[in-house]
Amino acid sequence: MAARDIASLPGPRGWPLVGNLLQLERERVHHTVEQWAQRFGPVFRIRLGPAPFLVLADHAAIGAVLRDRPDGFRRPPRLDIVWREMGFSPGVFGANGEAWKRQRRMVMAGFDPAHVRAYVPALSRVTQRLRQRWAHAAEQGLAIDLQGDLMRFTVDAIAGLAFGAEVNTLESDEVVIQHHLDKIFPAVARRMLAPYPYWRHFKTPADRRLDGAVREVNRSVADFIQKARARLADSEQRRARPENLLEAMLLAADAPDSGMDDRDVAGNVLTMLLAGEDTTANTLAWMLHLLQQHPAVLQQVQQEVRRLAASSGAGQAHVFSHDEIDRLDLLEACIHETMRLKPVGPLNVLQALRDTQIAGVRVPAGTMVWCVMRHDTVREQLFTDAQRFDPARWMEPDQGSPSATSAKRVSMPFGAGPRICPGRYLALLEMKMAMAMLLNSFDIASVGVADGSEPREVLSFTMAPAGLVMRLKTRAA
């Protein structure tokens, strides 16, 4: 069959000049495009302004595109422009070409299994601070702002693990770095979809607040780097064996012919803070919501955690070791099932770097390709009872369902190919550590929205549950 042109594909009707842009509500853009995929099929076209977009909702085609990076596809050029205009240097997430290759090598060195295992004591300390915060809420009968507390946890964790910095947001209700970080991703998403870059000519109050947040975050990042350089200067042992990701990145940047400097390091510090905060925290929040809706699964995973803690002779305040965390198979299955149903990255937009073909469609160089990540993951043809939260499907193959290995080819929350998320194992460790603490130390009284409605999926740069609160009870001895 001859390849088709993008113009010949089906798609929603648009307006002159702006195309389909005005049909996309920023916080629900993923819903709209998912609905179009249901209507027009797994390969269709949209137009945002003058530019045609090829939209892919087929997991095999998406996987092929993701694996053809960085040579065949890159992140949208507009992301780099927006990022730099805000005052940041792109890290490994936004970099492309040779810059990405240099930064990827630098970042991956900090995420090897030996380093991740070495991070566990620091992560355990942060997890215990979260436990103390939630114990206070349980004793006082207070509702917990679930997403807010989890973002505090993830910021503290990534700052300690990656930068050797004690950023204790869990024990502070003052204005902390998290409050500034929370303004950045929504601003990036807003500017990426804006039909006109108005902020270059005048600033709204929100833009001025963003400028203040950027200054504070850059000041914090510079402080991380300065302190890390001081530690390296004072310790020959640290220079030989850096103790965190930031120290390793600085040493790599200082190597002859590295092609990197402190701006590249700063870009990756910010990338780790933002990516480590939003994605992990939102997945944990969605998982707690789904577990509350499925009490039988909640009971099973709670039993798994408590049996493991009891076998060590420890009580409700048991601190789980790396080896113990590795044995929580059902808990890990719950994480994968959450990411299948509620991927915090429900879309991925890329640009073709060369003429190619995708799913039988001719794609000229420069074409934007919009990947819909949650189309096939909830298809009945690929998952039995696809809308149901069923972690067991990630442990043993069911009749008519893919094995866990096959399921991971359909569900790609961390991406695929050479640009797969470098921090995925650390993210899983953080999630399992926090959930093991919660399930062992507390009973969950409720998780939900105050008015009893289903939490809305709100897309800023990642997809978050709006308004989730949790109430805990201290576990009976």
N, C-alpha and C positions, 0 to 999 in steps of 0.2 A: 504494500500500500504506500502511495506517495505521501511524503510528509506534508502536513498542513501548515498554513501560515497562521499566525496569532489572530490576524484580522478575521479569519474565517471561523473562529471558535465562538460558541455561544457565550452569553454574558449579560449582565443587567444593563438596561438602557441608562444612559447618563445625560448630562446637560452639556450644551455647547461650552467650550473652553475649559470648564472644571471637571467634565466627565462625571465620575461617580463619587467625587471627593465629598460633596455635600450630603451624601447618603451615609457617610461613615461618622458615627458618634464616637469620639475618642475612647471613652471608657467602655464602650461596647463594640468596638470595631471587630473584635474576634467573632462575636456572635453573628454580626451581619454577614461576614465573609463565610462563616460556617453554614449559615442558612442558604447563601448563594450556592455553595458546594452541593447542598442537598437538592437544590433546584436545577442547577446546570451541569452537574456531574463533577468528576474528580479533576478535570482539566478544562479551564475556561479562561476568559479574559475580563479584565476591568480596565478602566482608564482613570488615572488620578492626574488632573490637569491635562497637559498634552501627551503625557507618557503612557503608552500601553503597558500593562502588567500581565504576565502569564501567571495564573493561579494554579497551584498544584495541591490536590488533597489526597493523592494516592501515595501510600507509604513507600512503595518501591521507587517511584520517580523521585520523591523527596530524598530518600536515602542515596540515590545516585548523585543528586545535586550536592548533598552535604559531603559526600566522599570525594567530590571533584573540587574540593578546596585545598589549598589556596590558589591553585593554578587556573581552574576553570571558572570559579565564582569568588566574589568578594562581598564584604559588607557594603551597604549603600554608601556612596560618596557623601550623601547628605549627613549621615551620622558623624562622619569625621569633621565636616564643616561645623555642625551644631556643637559638637564636643569642644572643638578648639575655640569657637566663639564664646562659649561659656567660661573659658579660661583654663581648660584642662589639656593635658597631653594624652593622646590615646594610649591605653595599655594593650595587653594582648587581646582583649575582647574586640577592640575597634581597629587595631592595626591591620595592615594588609601587606602583601608582597614580602620583600626581604626584611622589612622592619618587623613583620609578624614572626618570621622564621627565627630571627635573633632573639626576640622577646619570648617566644615559646620555649626555646631551649633553656633560657634563663629561669622561667617560671616553673617548668616541669621538674627541674632539679629539686625544688622544694617540696614537691608532692610525691616523691617516690615512697614506697611502702615503709622503709626504715624511718624516714622523717615523720610520716603520719603516725607511726607507732610512738615516736618520741613526743608527739604533741599531746598524748592522752593525759598525762598528769595535769598539764595546764588546762585542758578542756574539762577535766574532772573538777577543778577548782571553780571554774565558771558555772558548771552545772550545779554545784552545791550552793552557790550564791543564788541561782534561780530557785532552788529548793527552799532556801530560807525566805525568799520573797513570797513564794506561794504558800509556805507554811503560815506566814503572818496573815495573808489574805484568807486562808482557810479558818484560822482561829478567830478572825474578826468577822467572818461571814461576808467578805467583800467580793464583789464581782471583779473578775480579772479581765482587763483589756487584752485579749489573747494575742492579737497581732502585735500590739505595742510591746508587751513583755517579751514575746519571742524575738522581736527585732533587737531589743536590748541584749538578749542572750547571744544572738548571732554576731552582733557588733563586738561585744566583749570577747567572744570566742575567737573571731578572726583577728582582732587586734592583738590578742595574746599569742595566738599560734603563729601568725604570719609575721608579726612585726615586733614581738617581744615587748609590747606596750600594755600597761595595765590601764585599760579604759573601762572603769567600773561604772557602767550606766545602770546596772541592776540595783545598786545600793544608793542611787542618787535620783532625786526627782527634780534636779536643777536642769537648766538648758544644757544638754550634752550633745556630743557630735551626732548622735542619731537624729536629733531634731533637724540638723542641717542636711544630713544625708537624705532625709525623707522628702526634701524639696527638689532634689536633683533629677531622679528618674522620671517623675511626672513631667518636669519641664522638658526633658529630652523628648519624650513621647509627644508632648504638645507641639513642640517646634518641628518635629519630623513630619507631622501631618498638617502644619499650618500652610494655607494656600499662598501666604505672603509673609516674608520675614520682617514684620513690623518692628520687632525689637531693635533692629539696626537703626531705626529712625526715632523711636520714642519708647519709653519704658513705662509699663503699667506698674501699679503697686506690687503685683505678684513678681514682676521682673526685678524690681528693686529688692524684694525679699530674697529672691534667688541670688542676686549679686552678693548680698550679705552672706548667704549660706556658702557660696563658692569661696569667698574670702576666708571664712572660718575653717572650712574643710581643707583648703590649701595650706592654711596655717598649721593645722593639725598634722597633715601629711609631712610638711617640712620639719616639724618637730620630731615625728617618728624617725625621719631620715637622719637628722642631726644627732639624736641620741644613739641611733644604731652605729653611726660613724664613730662616735665617741667610745662606744663599747669595743668596736673593732680596733681602734687605735690603742686602747688600754690592755688588750689581751691578744697575745700571739696565738694562744690556743683557739680563740674564736676565729681568728683569721685562717687557721688551718682547718677548723671544723665549725663553720657557722651554725648558730643554734636556732635560727628561724629563717623564714623565707626572705625577709627584707635584707638580712645580713648577707645571704647568699647572692641576692640580686645586686647588692652594692659591690661585692667582690667581683662578680661577673662583669659589671659595668666598668670597673676599674682596670680590667685586664687589657693588655695591649690589643689594638685593632678590634675591640669589641663593637665599636660603632654605636655605643650607648652612653648616656650620661644620666645625671640625676633627674632630668625631666622624664626620661623613659621609666626610670624606677618609680618616680612619683605617679606616673600614669597607671602603673600596675598596682601600686599601693591602693589607689582610689578604686581601681577595678575590683580588687579583692574585697574592699570594704562594701562596695555597692552590691556586687554579685553575691557575696557571702551573706549580706543582710537580707535582701529581698527574697531571693529564691528559697533559701532554707527555711526562713521564718514562715513564709506563706504556705509552703508544703506542709509544715508541721500544723499550722492552723487548719488547713483543709483536712488533714488526716484526723485530727481530733473531732472535727465536725462529722466526718463520715463514720468514725468509730462510735460516736454517740448515737448516730442513727441506726447502728447495727450492733445492738447490745450483745448478741451471741459472739460476734467476732471480738468485741471489746473484752468479754470475759475470757476468751481463749488466749488472747495475747497478754492479758493481765496475768493469767495463770502461768504462761511461759516465763514471764519476767520474774514473778514471785517464786516460782520453783527454783530458778537459777540462783536468786539471792539467798533463799533458804538453804540451798545445798552447800553454801559457803559458811553457814552458821551466822550470817550477818542479819541485821534487822532492817527496819524500814529506811534507814539512812545509808544503806549499803552503797559503796562506791564501786561501780562496775569497772573491771579491768578490760583491756583491749581484747584479750582472749574470750572473756565472757560475752562481750558485745558481739563478737563474731559468731557466737552460738545462738543468737536470737533470730532464728530463721523466719519465724512467722512475723515478727516485728518488721524485718526487712521486706517481707512480702507485702505487708500493709503499706509501706512507703512506696513500693513500685506500683501497687494498685491505685494509690492516691495520685501518683503522677500520671497514670494512664487516664483517669477520669478528670482530674483537675490539674493539667499541666500549667505551671506558672509561666511558661513561655509558649502560649498557644499559637503563635505565629513566628515566622522567621523570613525576613525579606533579604534577598541577595541580588547581586548584579552579575550577569554573564560577562566574562572577560574575553570570550572568543565566540565565533559562530559555532553553534552546536545544534543538536536535536535532543529534545526531552519529550518522552511519551508520544513520539510520532509527530512532534511539532517543531518546525524550524524556529530557532531562537538566535536572532542576530546578536552580535557583541553589543554590550551596553543595555540589553533588555533587563528589566527588573522582574524578578521571579518571587512570587509570594507563596510561601509554603504554609499550608494549613495543617497544623500538627495534631489536631484532635478530630479528625474525620474518620480515619480508619481505626483509631483506637477504641471507638465506640460503635463499630459496625458489627451487626449480628453475624455476618458472613465470616468474620474473623475471630470473634469472641462470643461464646455462648452466653446468653443473657447479658449482653454487653454493657447495659446501663447499671448493672448490679455491682455493688462493692463486694468483691470476692477475692481476698488475698490468696486463697488456696490455688487459684489458677497460676500463680507464680511459683508454686512449689512442686506440683505434680500435674502432668497433662490430664485434662478431662477429655472424655469422649467428645469429639467434634470441636475441641478447642486446641489452639496451638500450645506447644510446650513452652516453658518459660523462656527458652532460648529463642524460639520463634516469636514469642510475644515481645521480646526486647528489640526485634527487628522492626516491629510495627510501632511500638511506643519508644520514642527517642527524646526523652525529656532533657538529656544532656547533649543532644546533637549526635553526630556520627562523623566518622572519618578523621582526618588529621586534626581538625579543629574541634574535636569533642572536648567538652569542658574539662580542663586540667584538674579542677578541684572536686570532681564528682565523688571520689572515695572519701575525702575529708567531709563533704556535705553529708554523705550517708552516715559517717561516724558521728557527726554532730547530732543528726536527727535521732539516731538510735540511742545515743547517750541521754539526750533530753527526755525522750519518751520512756526509757527504762527507769529513769529517776521518778518521773511522774507516776507511772503505773505501779511502781513498788512502794512509793511513799504516800500516795493519796488514793482516795476514791473519787471518781468524777461525778459530781452531783448534776451538772448540766453544762451543755455547750450549745449556744444558739444566739440568735438575734433577739434583742429586748422585746420586740413586738411579736415574737414567735414565727416570723416569716422565714423563708429560705434565704440564706445570705446571698446577696448579689455578687456576681463576678465583676469586679472592677479592674479594668486594665489601665495601668499607668505605663510602666515599662514591663512589669510583670503582672500576673493576674492574682489579685488578692481577694479574700472574702471580706465583704463590708460589714462592720458592726458586730463581729463575733465576740461574745463574752463567755467566760467560763467560771463556774463555781466549783470549788473543791471541798472535800471533807477530809480531815486528817484520818488516815487509816487506823482502824481499831487495832490495838496490840494483839 
